[in-house]
Amino acid sequence: MSAYRYEQKKSVVVATTQTMADAEVIKATLAAYGFDCWIGPRSPYPSIDFVEGLAISVVGANEAAVRALLTKLGLGGDEPK
């Protein structure tokens, strides 16, 4: 398993958006602050992606810092589970 795939498996969803444009804004913002993230479907069922939205995930070790940043910048974010 590649290191990239391993990091994705240990990732945590920090935000959900309804559009790819919003997800890309959050991704670019996180990149500007030095955080890598992944955008993916929230649901394993493609037919309901439009309902559940797109998930923005980060490595678990960065979760607290990213959540604090998203809150500070007013970009929302999902509640921790």
GIFEN-V610942 format. One record per run of one state. SS is the DSSP state (A for helix, B for strand, O for the rest). FROM is the first residue (numbers start at 1). LEN is the number of residues. If there is no record, write none. Layout:
# GIFEN-V610942
SS&FROM&LEN + SS&FROM&LEN
This chain:
# GIFEN-V610942
O&1&2 + A&3&7 + O&10&1 + B&11&7 + O&18&2 + A&20&13 + O&33&5 + B&38&4 + O&42&4 + A&46&7 + O&53&1 + B&54&6 + A&60&14 + O&74&8
